[in-house]
Amino acid sequence: MTTEQRVRAEALRLFATRGFEATGIRDIARAAGISLATLYHYMDTKEDLLMSMLHEGMSALLGLAEAELQGVDDPAAQIAALISVHVHRHGEHRRLHSLSDNEVRVRSLSPDRRAELVALRDAYEAFWLRALRLGVATGRFRVPDAKLAVYALLEMCTGVAHWYRPEGRLSLDEISSAFTEMAFALLHVQPSEGPTPELGALPPRVATTTGAEAGERTHPKAGSPPPAHGEGQ
């Protein structure tokens, strides 16, 4: 791990466990094992560092979703692909996405930067909403409110960042398959002329690990919340 990767990994750990406001510049330098002077070679301000990490994470999620939906016309297959992307991404990069979800709510970022992050989130959610609306329009889905259904599916899949453990009972592939089955039940997926996507057939989505994400697997339990009831797995 390079010094820059170590700085970003330790900053992510501290932001996720202590909170952005409670983490000082000196805390990051101390955790990374470098001087303050050296730290400023890799960042300008604490907010710059936070925004850089959150932007990386959200951009990666957007890029993966766009790539997986290329050439996929069936809305049920689109939902299956989006679930797989979301579950794998949030399971592989739990701290980063937990932090990102939290920061949208607590508003630590300046208004302009928060607006930028929210715009990325909305662009990502638009993939889900288009798939839901397409499914309703073509008769593949039966839901009274497509946007509400999107919120329900995202809440289910995002929870992986909070309770998933690599050593747990279920793999990310298995969780993704189970969530896809639950999603199809929620959406009342109707038969089509083509085959319904086979559950579990989609491959794992492995995002490129960069910056803050490089250290996420080094200490899988550090700073993580207590396991949910029954481990969720």
C-alpha positions in Angstrom: 0.0 0.0 0.0 1.4 3.4 -1.0 1.5 6.3 1.5 -1.4 8.0 -0.3 -3.5 4.8 -0.1 -2.7 4.5 3.6 -3.7 8.1 4.2 -7.0 7.6 2.5 -7.7 4.2 4.1 -7.0 5.6 7.6 -9.1 8.7 7.0 -11.9 6.5 5.8 -11.6 4.3 8.9 -11.6 7.4 11.2 -14.5 9.1 9.4 -16.6 6.0 9.5 -15.9 5.2 13.2 -15.6 8.6 14.8 -17.5 10.7 12.4 -16.1 13.5 10.1 -16.5 16.3 12.5 -14.8 14.4 15.4 -11.8 13.5 13.3 -8.9 16.0 13.2 -6.1 16.4 10.7 -3.6 15.3 13.4 -5.7 12.1 14.0 -5.3 11.2 10.3 -1.6 11.9 10.2 -1.0 9.9 13.4 -3.1 6.9 12.2 -1.2 6.9 8.8 2.2 7.1 10.6 3.3 10.3 8.9 3.9 14.0 9.9 1.4 16.8 9.3 3.7 18.3 6.7 3.7 15.0 4.8 0.0 14.6 5.1 -0.6 17.9 3.2 1.2 16.4 0.2 -1.8 14.1 -0.2 -4.7 16.5 0.7 -5.7 20.1 0.9 -8.4 20.1 3.5 -10.3 17.5 5.4 -13.4 18.2 3.4 -11.5 17.8 0.2 -10.4 14.4 1.3 -13.9 13.3 2.3 -15.4 14.5 -0.9 -12.8 12.8 -3.0 -13.5 9.5 -1.4 -17.3 9.8 -1.6 -17.1 11.0 -5.2 -14.9 7.9 -6.1 -17.4 5.6 -4.5 -20.5 7.0 -6.1 -18.8 7.3 -9.5 -17.7 3.6 -9.3 -21.3 2.6 -8.5 -22.6 4.6 -11.4 -20.0 3.2 -13.8 -20.7 -0.4 -12.8 -24.5 0.1 -13.2 -24.2 1.6 -16.6 -21.8 -1.1 -17.8 -24.0 -3.9 -16.5 -27.1 -2.5 -18.2 -25.6 -2.2 -21.6 -27.6 -4.3 -24.0 -30.1 -5.5 -21.3 -33.6 -4.8 -22.5 -35.8 -6.9 -20.2 -36.7 -4.8 -17.0 -36.5 -7.9 -14.8 -33.0 -8.6 -16.0 -32.1 -4.9 -15.4 -33.3 -5.1 -11.8 -31.4 -8.4 -11.3 -28.2 -6.7 -12.6 -28.7 -3.6 -10.5 -29.2 -5.7 -7.3 -26.0 -7.6 -8.0 -24.0 -4.4 -8.6 -25.4 -2.8 -5.4 -25.0 -5.8 -3.2 -21.5 -6.6 -4.3 -20.3 -3.0 -4.2 -21.7 -2.4 -0.8 -20.4 -5.7 0.5 -16.9 -5.2 -0.8 -16.7 -1.5 0.3 -18.8 -1.4 3.4 -17.1 1.5 5.2 -17.1 3.7 2.2 -20.7 3.3 1.3 -21.9 3.4 4.9 -20.0 6.7 5.2 -21.5 8.0 1.9 -25.1 7.2 3.0 -24.5 8.8 6.3 -22.9 12.0 4.9 -25.9 12.6 2.6 -28.0 12.7 5.8 -25.8 14.5 8.3 -24.7 17.3 5.9 -21.0 17.6 6.9 -20.2 18.7 3.4 -20.6 22.3 2.2 -23.9 22.9 0.4 -22.3 22.8 -3.1 -20.4 19.6 -2.5 -23.4 17.9 -0.9 -25.4 18.9 -3.9 -22.8 17.3 -6.2 -22.9 14.1 -4.2 -26.7 14.1 -4.2 -26.7 14.6 -8.0 -24.6 11.5 -8.4 -26.9 9.5 -6.1 -29.9 10.7 -8.1 -28.3 9.7 -11.4 -27.7 6.3 -9.9 -31.2 5.9 -8.6 -32.5 6.9 -12.1 -31.2 3.6 -13.4 -33.5 1.8 -11.0 -36.4 4.1 -11.6 -36.2 3.7 -15.4 -36.1 -0.1 -15.0 -39.1 0.0 -12.7 -41.1 2.3 -15.0 -40.2 0.2 -18.0 -41.4 -2.9 -16.2 -44.7 -1.3 -15.3 -45.2 0.1 -18.8 -44.6 -3.3 -20.4 -46.7 -5.2 -17.9 -43.7 -7.1 -16.5 -44.1 -5.5 -13.1 -47.2 -4.8 -11.0 -46.5 -2.1 -8.5 -48.7 0.8 -7.4 -45.8 3.3 -7.1 -42.5 2.7 -9.0 -40.5 5.3 -7.0 -41.6 3.9 -3.7 -40.6 0.4 -4.9 -37.1 1.8 -5.8 -36.7 3.1 -2.3 -37.7 -0.3 -0.9 -35.2 -2.2 -3.0 -32.4 0.3 -2.3 -33.0 0.1 1.4 -32.8 -3.7 1.3 -29.6 -3.8 -0.7 -27.9 -0.9 1.0 -28.3 -2.7 4.4 -25.5 -5.1 3.2 -23.0 -2.4 4.1 -24.1 -2.5 7.7 -24.5 -6.2 8.5 -22.6 -8.2 6.0 -19.4 -10.0 7.1 -17.1 -11.9 4.7 -16.9 -14.8 7.2 -20.7 -15.0 7.5 -23.0 -17.7 6.5 -23.9 -16.3 3.0 -21.6 -15.1 0.2 -22.4 -11.9 -1.7 -23.5 -14.0 -4.6 -26.0 -15.9 -2.4 -27.3 -12.7 -0.9 -27.7 -11.1 -4.3 -29.6 -14.1 -5.6 -31.9 -14.1 -2.5 -32.5 -10.4 -2.8 -33.3 -10.8 -6.5 -35.9 -13.4 -5.7 -37.4 -11.1 -3.0 -37.4 -8.2 -5.4 -39.2 -10.2 -8.1 -41.9 -11.1 -5.5 -42.2 -7.5 -4.4 -42.6 -6.4 -8.1 -45.0 -9.2 -9.0 -42.8 -10.0 -12.0 -45.0 -11.3 -14.8 -43.9 -13.8 -17.5 -42.5 -12.5 -20.7 -41.8 -14.0 -24.1 -38.1 -14.3 -23.2 -36.7 -16.3 -20.2 -36.8 -14.7 -16.8 -33.2 -14.2 -15.5 -32.0 -17.2 -13.7 -31.4 -16.4 -10.1 -27.7 -16.6 -9.2 -26.6 -16.6 -12.8 -25.2 -13.2 -12.7 -21.4 -13.1 -11.9 -19.9 -11.1 -9.0 -19.3 -7.4 -9.5 -15.8 -6.6 -8.5 -15.1 -2.8 -8.7 -11.6 -1.4 -9.2 -10.2 -0.7 -5.7 -8.8 2.7 -5.5 -7.7 5.3 -2.9 -9.7 5.0 0.3 -11.1 1.5 -0.6 -7.6 -0.1 -0.6 -7.6 -0.6 3.1 -11.2 -1.7 3.6 -10.5 -5.4 3.8 -7.4 -5.0 6.1 -9.5 -4.7 9.2 -12.9 -6.1 8.3 -14.4 -5.7 11.7 -12.7 -2.4 12.9 -15.3 0.2 13.6 -18.2 -1.9 12.3 -21.5 -1.8 14.1 -22.5 -4.9 16.1 -23.9 -7.7 14.0 -27.6 -7.4 13.3 -30.0 -9.9 14.8 -29.1 -13.3 13.6 -26.0 -11.9 11.8 -28.4 -11.3 8.8 -26.6 -14.2 7.2 
